[in-house]
Amino acid sequence: MTSKINDLVHLANTEPDYSTLQFLQWYGAEQHQEEFLFKSIIDKIKLIGTEGQGLFFIDREIGALAATKEKRTSSASMQ
C-alpha cells in the first residue's frame, strides 16, 4: 500500500496538484499515527499476556483512546 501512496505523491507533485499532495501528506501522517498506536497496543499485550486482569486494563485503555479520538473527530467535523 505504501508504494501506491508514494506513487500518488510523486504524481501529485509532478502535475502539480497541491491540494492532492496536501491530502496525501495528511493521510500519510494519519497512517503513521495509527500504525504507532497499534504497535504500542500489541507491545503492551505481549508484555502482560492474554490472561487475567491485564486484558481488562488494555481493553479499558483502548476504549479511552477510541473515545478521545471520537471526540477529536466530532469536534473537527463541526468546525
Backbone as CSV, one residue per row, in Angstrom:
resi,resn,N_x,N_y,N_z,CA_x,CA_y,CA_z,C_x,C_y,C_z
1,MET,0.826,-1.199,0.000,0.000,0.000,0.000,0.868,1.259,0.000
2,THR,1.943,1.264,0.746,2.804,2.439,0.849,3.375,2.833,-0.503
3,SER,3.759,1.856,-1.313,4.321,2.187,-2.624,3.278,2.867,-3.508
4,LYS,2.010,2.468,-3.388,0.944,3.105,-4.166,0.741,4.551,-3.716
5,ILE,0.774,4.773,-2.420,0.643,6.143,-1.900,1.831,6.977,-2.363
6,ASN,3.029,6.403,-2.306,4.216,7.125,-2.781,4.104,7.465,-4.263
7,ASP,3.558,6.553,-5.056,3.339,6.828,-6.478,2.382,8.001,-6.661
8,LEU,1.315,8.025,-5.849,0.351,9.128,-5.937,0.985,10.456,-5.510
9,VAL,1.812,10.415,-4.470,2.510,11.632,-4.027,3.410,12.150,-5.142
10,HIS,4.134,11.253,-5.773,5.020,11.648,-6.871,4.209,12.272,-8.015
11,LEU,3.115,11.637,-8.371,2.269,12.150,-9.454,1.693,13.518,-9.096
12,ALA,1.186,13.658,-7.875,0.618,14.946,-7.452,1.683,16.033,-7.428
13,ASN,2.907,15.654,-7.103,4.000,16.620,-7.045,4.448,17.042,-8.441
14,THR,4.429,16.129,-9.395,4.894,16.451,-10.742,3.819,17.108,-11.591
15,GLU,2.544,17.015,-11.214,1.461,17.571,-12.033,1.473,19.098,-12.143
16,PRO,1.610,19.928,-11.256,1.498,19.871,-9.806,0.041,19.973,-9.358
17,ASP,-0.330,19.135,-8.416,-1.670,19.122,-7.831,-1.489,19.259,-6.319
18,TYR,-1.379,20.491,-5.875,-1.016,20.751,-4.484,-2.101,20.348,-3.490
19,SER,-3.357,20.423,-3.883,-4.436,20.000,-2.981,-4.341,18.503,-2.704
20,THR,-4.133,17.734,-3.760,-3.991,16.291,-3.587,-2.720,15.978,-2.804
21,LEU,-1.655,16.676,-3.092,-0.396,16.466,-2.383,-0.577,16.728,-0.890
22,GLN,-1.268,17.799,-0.542,-1.510,18.118,0.858,-2.358,17.027,1.520
23,PHE,-3.401,16.567,0.815,-4.233,15.497,1.358,-3.417,14.229,1.594
24,LEU,-2.579,13.862,0.639,-1.778,12.647,0.765,-0.774,12.755,1.904
25,GLN,-0.237,13.940,2.110,0.681,14.137,3.240,-0.067,13.969,4.562
26,TRP,-1.272,14.516,4.633,-2.099,14.339,5.829,-2.414,12.858,6.032
27,TYR,-2.801,12.192,4.942,-3.138,10.772,5.013,-1.944,9.961,5.515
28,GLY,-0.774,10.232,5.011,0.435,9.528,5.445,0.710,9.743,6.918
29,ALA,0.525,10.961,7.389,0.737,11.259,8.810,-0.265,10.496,9.676
30,GLU,-1.523,10.442,9.240,-2.550,9.697,9.971,-2.215,8.213,10.017
31,GLN,-1.787,7.663,8.893,-1.415,6.252,8.833,-0.275,5.962,9.802
32,HIS,0.703,6.847,9.824,1.843,6.668,10.710,1.385,6.647,12.172
33,GLN,0.490,7.552,12.539,-0.021,7.606,13.910,-0.763,6.329,14.265
34,GLU,-1.607,5.847,13.344,-2.379,4.631,13.588,-1.469,3.416,13.734
35,GLU,-0.450,3.322,12.899,0.486,2.204,12.993,1.249,2.246,14.313
36,PHE,1.660,3.430,14.736,2.363,3.587,16.009,1.467,3.164,17.169
37,LEU,0.205,3.598,17.148,-0.744,3.242,18.194,-0.960,1.729,18.238
38,PHE,-1.173,1.129,17.082,-1.405,-0.308,17.009,-0.205,-1.074,17.541
39,LYS,0.994,-0.659,17.153,2.201,-1.331,17.628,2.333,-1.210,19.139
40,SER,2.007,-0.055,19.697,2.111,0.107,21.146,1.111,-0.788,21.870
41,ILE,-0.078,-0.966,21.299,-1.076,-1.862,21.901,-0.579,-3.306,21.856
42,ILE,-0.057,-3.729,20.714,0.475,-5.090,20.580,1.630,-5.307,21.560
43,ASP,2.509,-4.327,21.690,3.630,-4.447,22.632,3.134,-4.616,24.067
44,LYS,2.097,-3.877,24.436,1.545,-3.999,25.794,0.930,-5.376,26.008
45,ILE,0.213,-5.872,25.015,-0.385,-7.198,25.140,0.702,-8.263,25.269
46,LYS,1.772,-8.134,24.502,2.886,-9.081,24.622,3.500,-9.021,26.017
47,LEU,3.569,-7.834,26.578,4.168,-7.653,27.885,3.314,-8.276,28.995
48,ILE,1.992,-8.066,28.952,1.133,-8.542,30.037,0.517,-9.902,29.764
49,GLY,0.537,-10.350,28.508,-0.074,-11.628,28.183,-1.571,-11.491,27.940
50,THR,-2.216,-12.604,27.745,-3.648,-12.580,27.416,-4.502,-13.186,28.522
51,GLU,-3.955,-13.325,29.709,-4.685,-13.895,30.841,-4.858,-12.840,31.927
52,GLY,-5.905,-12.958,32.676,-6.073,-12.167,33.887,-6.476,-10.724,33.674
53,GLN,-6.180,-9.919,34.670,-6.622,-8.524,34.706,-5.933,-7.652,33.669
54,GLY,-4.791,-8.073,33.179,-4.068,-7.276,32.197,-4.917,-6.931,30.996
55,LEU,-5.676,-7.910,30.499,-6.541,-7.652,29.344,-7.629,-6.636,29.674
56,PHE,-8.134,-6.679,30.893,-9.131,-5.694,31.304,-8.569,-4.284,31.196
57,PHE,-7.342,-4.100,31.676,-6.731,-2.773,31.649,-6.422,-2.323,30.219
58,ILE,-5.969,-3.247,29.382,-5.726,-2.907,27.975,-7.031,-2.527,27.289
59,ASP,-8.087,-3.302,27.543,-9.390,-3.015,26.951,-9.890,-1.647,27.383
60,ARG,-9.717,-1.323,28.644,-10.138,-0.015,29.156,-9.335,1.109,28.500
61,GLU,-8.036,0.883,28.346,-7.179,1.895,27.725,-7.565,2.116,26.257
62,ILE,-7.818,1.035,25.531,-8.223,1.153,24.128,-9.563,1.873,24.021
63,GLY,-10.476,1.570,24.929,-11.759,2.270,24.945,-11.594,3.765,25.169
64,ALA,-10.715,4.128,26.070,-10.454,5.553,26.341,-9.834,6.223,25.125
65,LEU,-8.902,5.534,24.455,-8.292,6.087,23.239,-9.334,6.295,22.145
66,ALA,-10.219,5.315,21.996,-11.268,5.423,20.972,-12.205,6.582,21.276
67,ALA,-12.563,6.757,22.533,-13.449,7.858,22.914,-12.780,9.204,22.663
68,THR,-11.498,9.303,22.970,-10.754,10.541,22.732,-10.691,10.846,21.246
69,LYS,-10.410,9.822,20.453,-10.342,10.022,19.003,-11.712,10.430,18.453
70,GLU,-12.773,9.818,18.957,-14.130,10.158,18.525,-14.439,11.614,18.817
71,LYS,-14.051,12.091,20.002,-14.287,13.497,20.363,-13.536,14.429,19.417
72,ARG,-12.254,14.094,19.123,-11.466,14.942,18.225,-12.069,14.958,16.831
73,THR,-12.528,13.794,16.356,-13.110,13.702,15.020,-14.413,14.492,14.958
74,SER,-15.241,14.360,15.989,-16.516,15.077,16.023,-16.318,16.581,16.076
75,SER,-15.402,17.033,16.913,-15.191,18.473,17.037,-14.545,19.046,15.779
76,ALA,-13.703,18.273,15.117,-13.064,18.752,13.880,-14.084,18.853,12.758
77,SER,-15.035,17.937,12.701,-16.019,17.982,11.618,-17.042,19.089,11.821
78,MET,-17.191,19.593,13.058,-18.127,20.676,13.319,-17.554,22.027,12.965
79,GLN,-16.247,22.108,12.792,-15.628,23.408,12.522,-15.767,23.813,11.100
